[in-house]
Structure formats: C-alpha cells, structure tokens
Amino acid sequence: MSKFTTTLICSFGILLFASSQQDLNFLLIARNTGEKILTNNDTIRVFGFAQSLGEQPGVPGPTLEMNEGDSVHIDLWNVSQGAPHTIHLHGLDVDQQNDGVPHLSFDVHHMDHGYYHFKAPHAGTYLYHCHVASTIHVQAGMYGLIIVRPPNGSNTTWNGGYEYTQEHSFFLSEIDTAWHTDSVLLHDHDSTLTIHQVEIPKFDPQFFLINGLSDQQLIDSNTVFNSAVGQIDYTRLTNIGFCGVRVIFPPELNARIIASDGRPLPAEEISDTVYLFPGERFGVLTDPSIEFTGQITFDYIDMNTMMVKNAQVIPVNISGFAGGNEVEIETFDLKLSPNPFKEKLEVEFKLNQAEGISFQFVDFSGRIVENVSLGNFDIGKHTVVLGEKLPSNKPYILKIFGENGIIQTATVVKL
C-alpha cells in the first residue's frame, strides 16, 4: 500500500502526493462554494473537501488511507467564508487536542491553518467530518472515509486478521435539498454557543446516497460488486447520514460480519443483513459459493417511524472461480453506446484471436432476460447491435461470454 501526503483547503479540499515514508502529511482544503448535481439533474450548494482551489469539493470528500503505526499530520486550511471548521476524527483513538471537537480542542477560521497530529491506531474503518455546527455541516457534505490498514499495508482486515482478495467500500448518507439553501448554510457563527441559531426545516431527505451517488447515477457509474466463486472479499460499510440503513446481501455471498466501529467482533456473525445507525461502521467478509447475478439492497429507515423511506441497490455479479484463468479486459476493448439507450445498444469490441462470442442480459433480480449467440468472430474490431427486445425502463447486467467463460460484464440501462 503506497503512502500519501495530502493537503486540505477549507473552501474544503485535499491534495495527495505519493510518499514511501511512515510520516504522512495531509493538506485538507475546506470549501463552502461547491455544487453537486443530483440524480434529477438539479444542482444544489454543498460544503466539502477538494484537492485544489480550482476543484469542486466532492461529496463525500477524499478517502484518507494509512497504515497502523504511521505518524499522521493533517493541515486543515480554511479558505471558506463564514463559520470556522474542524476535522473530527470519528472513532479514531486520538488525544482530545487532536479530536476536532472545537470546544475541547480548537476550530479553524477563514484563511487560517489548523494542525492535527496522531499515530494511526488499530486497523479498521473510520471517518472524518467537520464538528462545527455538525448537524448542518455534515449534511452540507463535509465528511470523508478513513481507512487504517495493518502495519504492513497488506490486504488483511487487521494485524493477524482475515486475508482477502478485493475490497469494497460503501459510504451511506442522504440529502435534503431544503438544507442546502443559503438561509441554512450561510448562518452566523458565535463561538460561545454550542449550537447555531438557525431555523432549519424538518429533515426530509429526497436523495439517498451510496458513495455520493443515487439511483441512475449508481447505474451510470457502473458500480458493480464483481467477484468470483471462492474469492474472499472485504466490504467496509459506513453510515454518516441521519437515517438508519439496513444492508441486505444475497445469501449466495455467505456474508460474515467480522468488525464493528474499527474493532474486531468477539465472534463473527453469519448474517446476510447488517443494520447501520448514524456514525456506525461495519466490516463484512463474503465468500460466494456459486456463480450468480443479484444485488445488495440498502434500505434507508426513518429513525422516528422506523419505516423504510427509500431503497438503493448495488448489482452483484459473481462469475468464474478464484484462481481460474481469466481473459484480460484490456484485450477486449469494450465500448457501449449509447448507455443508457432507448432502442438499440451498440456493442463494440476487439478480439486478438478468432472466437465464438455470446451475450446475456440479466436483470437485477438475477433473472436471465435475453441470450444472444452470434457465432464466431475473426480477429479485429467488431460492432453488434443488441437490446431491441428488452423491456424498457430497467437496468441490466450485460454478460459477454467467450469460449472459455465470461470475458467482461457491464451495467446498461434501457430507457
């Protein structure tokens, strides 16, 4: 695992530079001038952390990665107007001065720098967020993920823990657009008050996020849980929202909950369902037993009524077997256009050897909707037209098979 040196600017941002040293320097730039495009194409104002002054702050902010035992130094530079900001290291075992709670440590005002120093504690999943008017600033977008790996940086859950092949991180939150107006975000600041005298509407989110994306955006980003039979994967689940989230894994993944809030559980729990309440983190191992296509479901639960307000899904595609021979994706050179598509999907690909190619469309419930076999193709580039008979207004996983099994998969949407 490579190390990073990072810079954070409080308009809100972070610059990362490769380093092989055990001293890690992060510069975080705090910004309050960001914009986020929602799944309905509306644009809202956000606060957040960016990698440079000319960059839009992302929601969530950059992921900070480190190894257990590293000496970590965070320089928070606040270039935003209005209220000050901090970096609260949620769940990390650090001293009070470096914890980022303003009344117990310090806050960082406009154009000032604040410095946090700590030794990376136990390997696990953590998060950071602004702790000034935290209810508002977290909703505004001032948060990010922290991953602490074992001392050697290996793909191991913790020192002496479980080894895994691949890692997935799902960061959960919500957006209520009524909270992203100037009247709420641009509040007066009084350092003598523990809360800010701002009238904010009842929290009623309209958008439910996984890694900052929702609904169609998750499909467009081709966010798929890809794995193979017998492959051990590690999934980090983090909830920074105001809703509880019920995460349901397909039973074929054989999910095991092994960690909670940055620490190993005394005994692993075999369960396909994980409940995350605000601020919680869990670690889940999966070990697929069969090839299949399905989905991980995220139910967002109102904490007052305990009713499900929304559900988001991540497609799951388990193909091939761990340690088996796989076709290099680079040799296939897949291009899909347009995607999403209304009537026909053009699939362009390149072969380095003559081969029989077939195509399969699978819906998110795992049902095979269409099989298309077009026979043998010669060496070179080819274009085929698919999807004309597929039902509209649905996402699908397109599986492309060669003579030795699956070559590649992709998520497509028919409008």
C-alpha positions as CSV (number, residue, x, y, z in Angstrom):
1,M,0.0,0.0,0.0
2,S,1.5,3.3,-1.1
3,K,1.5,6.2,1.4
4,F,0.1,9.6,0.7
5,T,0.9,13.1,1.6
6,T,-2.3,15.3,1.4
7,T,-3.3,18.9,1.5
8,L,-6.8,20.1,2.7
9,I,-8.1,23.6,1.9
10,C,-11.1,24.9,3.9
11,S,-13.3,26.0,0.9
12,F,-12.9,22.4,1.6
13,G,-10.1,20.2,-0.1
14,I,-7.3,17.6,-0.1
15,L,-4.1,17.2,-2.2
16,L,-2.5,13.7,-2.2
17,F,1.2,13.1,-3.1
18,A,2.9,9.7,-3.2
19,S,5.4,9.0,-0.4
20,S,7.1,6.0,0.9
21,Q,7.7,7.4,4.3
22,Q,5.9,6.4,7.5
23,D,5.2,10.1,8.2
24,L,2.0,11.0,6.3
25,N,1.1,14.7,5.6
26,F,-2.4,15.5,4.5
27,L,-3.4,19.1,3.5
28,L,-7.2,19.5,3.7
29,I,-8.8,22.4,1.9
30,A,-12.2,23.4,3.3
31,R,-14.6,25.0,0.8
32,N,-18.2,26.3,1.0
33,T,-18.6,27.1,-2.6
34,G,-19.3,23.6,-4.0
35,E,-22.1,22.4,-6.2
36,K,-23.5,18.9,-6.6
37,I,-25.6,17.5,-9.4
38,L,-28.4,15.3,-8.2
39,T,-29.9,12.3,-10.0
40,N,-32.7,14.5,-11.3
41,N,-30.1,16.9,-12.8
42,D,-30.8,19.6,-10.2
43,T,-27.8,21.4,-8.8
44,I,-27.5,22.2,-5.1
45,R,-24.9,24.0,-3.0
46,V,-22.6,21.9,-0.9
47,F,-19.6,22.4,1.5
48,G,-16.8,19.8,1.3
49,F,-13.2,18.9,0.8
50,A,-11.4,19.3,-2.6
51,Q,-7.9,18.5,-3.9
52,S,-7.2,22.0,-5.1
53,L,-8.7,25.5,-5.1
54,G,-9.9,25.2,-8.6
55,E,-11.7,21.9,-8.0
56,Q,-15.3,21.3,-6.9
57,P,-15.4,19.7,-3.4
58,G,-16.6,16.1,-3.6
59,V,-19.4,14.5,-1.5
60,P,-18.0,12.6,0.2
61,G,-14.5,14.0,0.5
62,P,-11.3,12.2,-0.3
63,T,-10.6,8.9,1.4
64,L,-7.6,9.1,3.7
65,E,-5.6,5.9,3.8
66,M,-2.8,5.0,6.3
67,N,-1.2,2.0,7.9
68,E,-1.4,1.2,11.6
69,G,1.5,3.0,13.4
70,D,2.1,5.7,10.8
71,S,2.6,9.2,12.1
72,V,-0.2,11.3,10.5
73,H,-0.2,15.1,10.2
74,I,-3.3,16.9,8.9
75,D,-3.0,20.6,7.9
76,L,-6.6,22.0,7.6
77,W,-6.6,25.2,5.6
78,N,-9.9,27.0,5.8
79,V,-10.4,29.2,2.7
80,S,-14.2,29.4,3.1
81,Q,-16.2,32.4,4.4
82,G,-18.5,32.3,7.4
83,A,-18.3,29.7,10.1
84,P,-15.0,28.0,11.1
85,H,-14.4,24.3,10.5
86,T,-12.6,21.4,12.1
87,I,-11.6,17.8,11.3
88,H,-13.2,15.4,13.8
89,L,-11.6,12.0,13.6
90,H,-14.7,9.9,14.3
91,G,-13.8,6.7,16.0
92,L,-10.1,7.1,16.0
93,D,-8.3,6.8,19.3
94,V,-6.5,10.2,19.5
95,D,-6.0,12.7,22.3
96,Q,-8.5,15.4,23.0
97,Q,-6.4,18.2,21.4
98,N,-6.4,16.4,18.1
99,D,-10.0,15.1,18.1
100,G,-11.5,18.1,16.3
101,V,-14.3,18.9,18.7
102,P,-14.0,22.8,18.7
103,H,-14.8,23.5,22.4
104,L,-12.4,20.8,23.6
105,S,-9.6,21.4,21.1
106,F,-9.7,24.2,18.5
107,D,-11.5,25.4,15.4
108,V,-10.0,26.9,12.2
109,H,-11.2,30.3,10.9
110,H,-11.2,31.8,7.4
111,M,-7.7,31.6,5.8
112,D,-6.2,30.1,9.0
113,H,-4.5,26.7,9.3
114,G,-5.2,24.1,11.9
115,Y,-2.9,21.1,12.5
116,Y,-3.8,17.6,13.8
117,H,-1.1,15.1,14.7
118,F,-1.7,11.4,15.7
119,K,-0.3,7.9,15.3
120,A,-2.6,5.8,13.2
121,P,-4.4,3.4,15.7
122,H,-5.8,0.0,15.2
123,A,-6.5,-1.1,11.6
124,G,-10.2,-0.5,10.8
125,T,-12.8,1.7,9.1
126,Y,-13.3,5.2,10.4
127,L,-14.5,8.6,9.1
128,Y,-13.8,12.3,9.5
129,H,-16.2,15.3,9.4
130,C,-16.5,18.9,10.5
131,H,-17.6,19.3,14.1
132,V,-18.7,22.9,13.9
133,A,-22.5,23.1,13.7
134,S,-22.0,19.5,12.8
135,T,-25.7,18.8,12.1
136,I,-25.6,21.4,9.3
137,H,-22.0,20.9,8.1
138,V,-22.2,17.1,7.8
139,Q,-25.4,17.4,5.8
140,A,-23.7,20.1,3.7
141,G,-21.1,17.5,2.6
142,M,-18.1,17.9,5.0
143,Y,-17.2,14.3,5.6
144,G,-15.0,11.5,4.3
145,L,-13.7,8.0,4.9
146,I,-10.6,7.0,6.8
147,I,-9.1,3.5,6.2
148,V,-6.4,2.3,8.6
149,R,-4.6,-0.9,7.2
150,P,-2.4,-3.3,9.1
151,P,1.2,-2.2,9.8
152,N,2.5,-3.9,6.6
153,G,-0.3,-2.4,4.4
154,S,-1.5,-5.9,3.3
155,N,-4.9,-7.0,2.2
156,T,-5.7,-8.2,5.7
157,T,-8.5,-6.9,7.9
158,W,-6.1,-6.2,10.8
159,N,-2.8,-7.5,12.0
160,G,-3.2,-11.3,12.3
161,G,-6.8,-11.0,10.9
162,Y,-8.5,-12.3,7.8
163,E,-6.8,-12.1,4.4
164,Y,-8.9,-11.0,1.4
165,T,-8.5,-10.5,-2.3
166,Q,-10.6,-7.5,-3.1
167,E,-12.1,-4.6,-1.1
168,H,-15.4,-2.7,-1.5
169,S,-16.4,0.5,0.4
170,F,-20.0,1.8,0.6
171,F,-20.4,5.2,2.3
172,L,-24.0,5.9,3.1
173,S,-25.8,9.3,3.5
174,E,-28.8,11.3,2.4
175,I,-29.6,14.8,1.1
176,D,-32.5,17.1,1.9
177,T,-32.3,19.9,-0.6
178,A,-34.1,22.3,1.8
179,W,-31.0,22.2,3.9
180,H,-28.8,23.3,1.0
181,T,-30.1,26.8,0.7
182,D,-28.1,29.9,1.7
183,S,-30.5,30.6,4.6
184,V,-29.4,27.4,6.3
185,L,-25.8,27.1,5.2
186,L,-24.7,30.7,5.5
187,H,-25.5,31.1,9.2
188,D,-23.9,33.5,11.7
189,H,-21.3,32.0,13.9
190,D,-20.9,32.6,17.6
191,S,-18.1,30.7,19.3
192,T,-19.8,31.0,22.7
193,L,-22.7,28.8,21.5
194,T,-22.8,25.1,21.2
195,I,-25.5,25.3,18.5
196,H,-26.2,27.9,15.9
197,Q,-29.4,30.0,16.0
198,V,-30.6,28.9,12.6
199,E,-34.1,27.9,11.6
200,I,-33.9,24.7,9.7
201,P,-36.8,22.7,8.3
202,K,-37.6,19.2,9.4
203,F,-35.2,16.8,7.9
204,D,-37.0,15.1,5.0
205,P,-34.4,13.7,2.5
206,Q,-35.3,13.2,-1.1
207,F,-32.0,11.7,-2.2
208,F,-30.3,8.6,-0.7
209,L,-26.6,8.2,-1.4
210,I,-24.0,5.4,-1.7
211,N,-20.6,6.9,-2.2
212,G,-22.3,10.2,-3.0
213,L,-24.4,8.7,-5.8
214,S,-28.0,7.5,-6.0
215,D,-30.5,5.9,-8.4
216,Q,-29.5,6.4,-12.0
217,Q,-26.1,7.8,-11.0
218,L,-25.2,4.4,-9.5
219,I,-26.0,2.7,-12.8
220,D,-24.2,5.3,-14.9
221,S,-21.0,4.9,-12.8
222,N,-21.1,1.2,-13.5
223,T,-20.9,0.4,-9.7
224,V,-21.0,-3.3,-9.6
225,F,-19.9,-5.8,-6.9
226,N,-17.8,-8.1,-9.1
227,S,-16.2,-11.2,-7.6
228,A,-15.7,-14.9,-8.3
229,V,-16.7,-18.2,-6.7
230,G,-14.5,-18.9,-3.7
231,Q,-12.9,-15.4,-3.6
232,I,-12.8,-13.7,-0.2
233,D,-13.8,-10.0,-0.4
234,Y,-13.9,-7.4,2.4
235,T,-16.7,-4.8,2.4
236,R,-16.5,-1.7,4.5
237,L,-19.9,-0.2,5.4
238,T,-20.1,3.4,6.8
239,N,-23.1,5.5,7.7
240,I,-22.8,9.3,8.1
241,G,-26.4,10.1,7.4
242,F,-29.4,10.7,9.7
243,C,-31.3,7.6,8.6
244,G,-30.6,4.1,9.7
245,V,-29.7,1.7,6.9
246,R,-30.5,-2.0,6.5
247,V,-28.0,-3.6,4.2
248,I,-29.1,-7.0,2.7
249,F,-26.5,-9.2,1.0
250,P,-27.6,-12.0,-1.3
251,P,-27.4,-15.3,0.6
252,E,-25.1,-16.8,-2.1
253,L,-22.4,-14.4,-0.9
254,N,-22.2,-16.2,2.5
255,A,-21.7,-12.9,4.3
256,R,-20.0,-12.8,7.7
257,I,-19.9,-9.7,9.9
258,I,-16.5,-9.5,11.5
259,A,-15.9,-5.9,12.6
260,S,-17.8,-3.0,14.2
261,D,-16.6,0.6,14.6
262,G,-13.0,-0.1,13.8
263,R,-12.6,-3.2,16.0
264,P,-13.0,-7.0,15.5
265,L,-16.1,-8.5,16.9
266,P,-15.5,-11.1,19.7
267,A,-17.1,-13.6,17.4
268,E,-18.0,-13.3,13.8
269,E,-21.7,-13.3,13.0
270,I,-23.0,-15.2,10.0
271,S,-25.8,-13.0,8.6
272,D,-26.9,-11.5,5.3
273,T,-28.3,-8.4,7.0
274,V,-26.5,-5.5,8.6
275,Y,-28.1,-2.6,10.4
276,L,-26.1,0.6,10.5
277,F,-27.2,3.6,12.6
278,P,-25.7,7.1,12.2
279,G,-22.0,7.1,12.7
280,E,-21.6,3.3,12.7
281,R,-19.2,1.2,10.6
282,F,-19.1,-2.5,9.9
283,G,-16.8,-4.9,8.2
284,V,-18.2,-7.8,6.2
285,L,-16.4,-10.7,4.6
286,T,-18.0,-12.5,1.6
287,D,-17.2,-15.9,0.0
288,P,-19.5,-16.7,-2.9
289,S,-20.5,-20.3,-3.3
290,I,-21.9,-20.2,-6.8
291,E,-21.9,-18.1,-9.9
292,F,-24.9,-15.8,-9.9
293,T,-26.2,-12.3,-10.6
294,G,-28.1,-10.4,-7.9
295,Q,-28.0,-7.2,-5.9
296,I,-27.1,-5.8,-2.5
297,T,-30.1,-3.8,-1.2
298,F,-29.7,-0.7,1.0
299,D,-33.0,0.2,2.9
300,Y,-32.9,3.8,4.4
301,I,-35.0,3.8,7.5
302,D,-36.6,6.8,9.2
303,M,-35.3,6.9,12.8
304,N,-38.5,8.2,14.2
305,T,-41.1,5.9,12.4
306,M,-38.7,3.0,11.6
307,M,-40.3,2.9,8.2
308,V,-38.3,2.4,5.0
309,K,-38.1,5.7,3.2
310,N,-36.1,4.5,0.2
311,A,-34.1,1.6,-1.2
312,Q,-30.9,1.7,-3.3
313,V,-29.2,-1.3,-4.9
314,I,-25.7,-2.3,-6.0
315,P,-25.6,-5.0,-8.7
316,V,-23.7,-8.2,-7.8
317,N,-22.0,-10.3,-10.5
318,I,-20.2,-13.5,-9.4
319,S,-18.6,-15.2,-12.4
320,G,-15.6,-17.5,-12.7
321,F,-13.7,-19.2,-10.0
322,A,-11.0,-17.8,-7.7
323,G,-7.6,-18.6,-9.2
324,G,-9.0,-19.6,-12.5
325,N,-7.8,-18.3,-15.9
326,E,-9.4,-15.0,-16.9
327,V,-9.3,-13.1,-20.2
328,E,-7.6,-9.7,-19.8
329,I,-10.2,-7.0,-20.1
330,E,-7.7,-4.8,-22.0
331,T,-7.6,-7.2,-24.9
332,F,-11.4,-6.9,-25.4
333,D,-11.6,-3.1,-25.6
334,L,-15.3,-2.9,-24.9
335,K,-17.3,0.2,-25.8
336,L,-21.1,0.7,-25.3
337,S,-23.1,3.4,-27.0
338,P,-25.3,5.0,-26.1
339,N,-25.7,4.0,-22.5
340,P,-28.4,4.5,-21.3
341,F,-30.1,3.6,-24.6
342,K,-33.7,3.9,-25.9
343,E,-34.0,1.3,-28.7
344,K,-30.6,-0.2,-29.7
345,L,-27.3,-0.7,-27.9
346,E,-24.2,-0.7,-30.0
347,V,-21.6,-3.0,-28.5
348,E,-18.1,-2.6,-29.9
349,F,-15.2,-5.0,-29.0
350,K,-11.8,-6.1,-30.2
351,L,-10.5,-9.7,-30.4
352,N,-6.9,-10.8,-30.6
353,Q,-8.0,-14.3,-31.7
354,A,-10.9,-15.7,-33.6
355,E,-13.5,-16.8,-31.1
356,G,-17.2,-17.6,-30.6
357,I,-18.9,-14.7,-28.6
358,S,-22.3,-14.7,-27.0
359,F,-24.2,-12.1,-24.9
360,Q,-26.6,-12.3,-22.0
361,F,-28.8,-9.7,-20.3
362,V,-29.6,-10.3,-16.7
363,D,-31.9,-8.1,-14.6
364,F,-31.1,-7.1,-11.0
365,S,-33.1,-9.9,-9.5
366,G,-30.8,-12.4,-11.3
367,R,-33.3,-13.4,-14.0
368,I,-31.8,-14.0,-17.4
369,V,-33.9,-11.8,-19.8
370,E,-32.2,-12.5,-23.1
371,N,-29.5,-14.7,-24.6
372,V,-27.9,-13.7,-27.9
373,S,-25.4,-16.0,-29.7
374,L,-23.9,-14.6,-32.9
375,G,-21.4,-17.3,-33.7
376,N,-17.7,-16.9,-34.4
377,F,-15.9,-13.6,-34.8
378,D,-12.5,-13.1,-36.6
379,I,-9.5,-11.2,-35.2
380,G,-10.1,-7.4,-35.1
381,K,-12.8,-4.9,-34.1
382,H,-16.5,-5.8,-34.3
383,T,-19.8,-4.0,-33.6
384,V,-23.1,-5.7,-32.9
385,V,-26.5,-4.2,-32.1
386,L,-28.4,-5.6,-29.1
387,G,-31.2,-4.9,-26.7
388,E,-34.1,-4.2,-29.1
389,K,-36.4,-6.8,-27.4
390,L,-35.5,-5.8,-23.8
391,P,-38.3,-4.3,-21.6
392,S,-37.8,-0.6,-21.2
393,N,-37.1,1.5,-18.1
394,K,-34.9,-1.1,-16.5
395,P,-31.2,-1.6,-15.7
396,Y,-29.4,-4.8,-16.8
397,I,-26.1,-6.5,-16.4
398,L,-24.7,-7.4,-19.8
399,K,-22.5,-10.5,-19.6
400,I,-20.2,-11.2,-22.6
401,F,-19.0,-14.8,-23.0
402,G,-16.1,-16.3,-24.9
403,E,-15.4,-19.9,-25.5
404,N,-13.7,-20.2,-22.1
405,G,-16.3,-18.3,-20.0
406,I,-17.2,-14.7,-19.1
407,I,-14.9,-12.1,-20.7
408,Q,-16.4,-9.0,-19.3
409,T,-19.6,-7.6,-17.7
410,A,-21.1,-4.1,-17.7
411,T,-24.2,-2.4,-16.4
412,V,-26.6,-1.0,-19.1
413,V,-29.9,0.8,-18.9
414,K,-32.8,0.8,-21.4
415,L,-34.9,3.9,-21.1
